[in-house]
Amino acid sequence: MSELDIQISVEEGAWPSEERLLAVSERVLGSAVKFLRREEGQPFPKAGPPEVSLVFTNDAAIRGINAEWRSQDKPTNVLSFPAFPLTPGKMPGPMLGDIIFAEETLTREAADLDKTFDDHLTHLMVHGFLHLFGYDHMDDEEAEKMEGLETRILAELGLSDPYGDDPDE
């Protein structure tokens, strides 16, 4: 049985094919599920895999969503909308929620960070996924916990710490 029921919607932007996005999503989010189960004791429904919706769009669309739901009239790289409020470590429902990605912002940030598009997308998938489980970064303590989880999940996927110091600086 699959760990998640991943639904993909490519709405706008120069994204890779849905097949490629689904393959990346299954690898990244499947790894995150296994990590959360093993390291955080995160329970998952026994009746079947919970559903997560991944929406791939552009800066204009995410800007509108960001303005409407967060009162921030600007594009952002990723937004997460949990289907139900969840405290880390508690049982999620059958629908985890939606994660929305903006292609232009993601592409620009990847170039600015000297990372591949896929590596930056992987980081943002993990980041957005953790938000669906109630993790946040509104204060230093929350940020430290969430960033630590991101870093450890990404390490299992063969990626470096996105919050670490750049050794070239």
N, C-alpha and C positions, 0 to 999 in steps of 0.2 A: 504494500500500500504506500502511496506517495505521502510525503510529510505535509504537503499543502495542496490545495486546489488553487492554482494560480491562473487568474484571468488577465489577459493582456488586451489593451486597447491602444493602438497607435493612432492618435488623432491629428497631430500636426508635427512638422519638423522633419529633418533629414535623419531619421532614426534607421538603424539596421532593420532587417526583416523581422517580422513577428516571430518567425521560427528561431532566429538567433537570439532575440530578446528573451524568448521563453526558455531556451537552453541556458542562457546566462542566469536568468532568474531562478530556475530550478536548482542550479549548482550553488548559487550564492545563498538563497533563502533556505534551501535544504540544509546547508552547512550551518546556517544560523539557528535553525530549529534544533538540530542535533546538539549544538553547543549549549543552547539555553536549557535543553532537557538535562544534559550531563552536568554542566557547571553551575546552573542556577536552580535546578530542580523545577523548571517551568513545566506545569502540566499541560496536556493537550487533550481535546475531546477524544473519547474512545469510539464514539459513533462514526467518525469519519474525519478526514482531514479538514481543517478550517480553511475557508476561502479568503484569499487576499486578491485585491484588484490593483493592477499596475497600469497607470495611465501615462502614456508617453506623448507629450505635447510640446508647444513652443513657448517662448517668453511672453507673447501677447496673452495667450490663454491663462498661463499661470499667474501673470500679473493681475488679471481680473479676479481670479480665485483668491489670490493673496489679499487683494483690496477688500473683497466681499467678506471673507472669513476671518482675516487677521488685521484689517484696517491698515494694511501696508501696501500702498499703491506703487509697487515695484515688482519686477520679476525676482524669483528666487530659484535655487537649484532643485529643491525637493520640498514637497508638502505631504504630511501624513494626516489622515483623518480616521481615527479609530471608529469602528462601528459602534462600540460601547466603551465607556470608560473602564479601564483595566488597571489594576495595581500589579506591579511586577510580582511574579510568582503565583498569581491567582489564575483560575481556570478561564480561558477565553471562551467566547461563544463560537457558533459555527461560522460566523463572518468576522474576520479580523478588522477589515477596513480597507481604505484606499491609500495608495502611495502614488503621487503625481510628480513627474519629472519634466524639467524644461530643457530641451535639447541645446538651445543656443548658450544658455548660462552654463550648462554642464560642459559643453565643448570649450568655451572660453576659459572656465576655471581649470580644466584639465591642462590646457596649453600654458596657462599662467603658473600652474604647479609643476610643470614639466612631467606630467603623468599621462599615461595612455587614456583614451576615452573609456575603454573597458575597465581599467583600474579605478577611475574616478566614479564611474557608474556603479561598480561593485561597492565602493565605500558608501555612496549615497543610498543604495538599496539596503545595506545593513543599517545605516543610520535611520532611514525611514521606517524600516521593519521594527526596530527597537522602540520607536515612538508608539507603534500599535500595541505594544505590551506595557505601556505606561511609563517607560523611561523618558527622561527629559533632561534639559540642560539649562534650566532657568536660574539655578544658583550653583555656586561652586561645588557643593557636595554632590548634587545631582549630575552635574557635568562630569565630575571625576568618575563617578560610577558608570555613566553611559559611555564616555570616551574609553574607559578601560575595557568595557565589553566589546565595543567596536574594534579596538586594537587587537584584542585576543581572537575575535572571530576572523578578522582580516588576516592575522598571522596564520591561522589554519588554512586560509585560502592562498597563502604564499605572498601576501602583500605586507609592505612595511607600515609602521605606525603613522597614520595621517596627521597626528597631533605632535609627533616628535620634532625635535629640533633638526633643522637642516644642517648636516655636517659641513656643508660648504660655506656656511655663514660665519 
